[in-house]
Amino acid sequence: MKDIIALTNRFLVELCKLFIFVSLGLLLIILMYSLCVSEFHIVLKLFGVAIFIYCFALWTTVVRIFGGEP
């Protein structure tokens, strides 16, 4: 029973971390769309950073839920 509670707590903590990372990524996307279209190279860089944040958050969350350290 303690193992189930510990796993549930770990899952909730990692889910909260994922939410924080996704929120940061969404803020970057909002910033990207608020920029002028003429600054296209800046938009591409911010979009790349947002995708990196999403991938990093998903990877670390999945690895930690299944008992490993990234």
Secondary structure, 3 states (H helix, E strand, C coil): CHHHHHHHHHHHHHHHHHHHHHHHHHHHHHHHHHCCCCCHHHHHHHHHHHHHHHHHHHHHHHHHHCCCCC
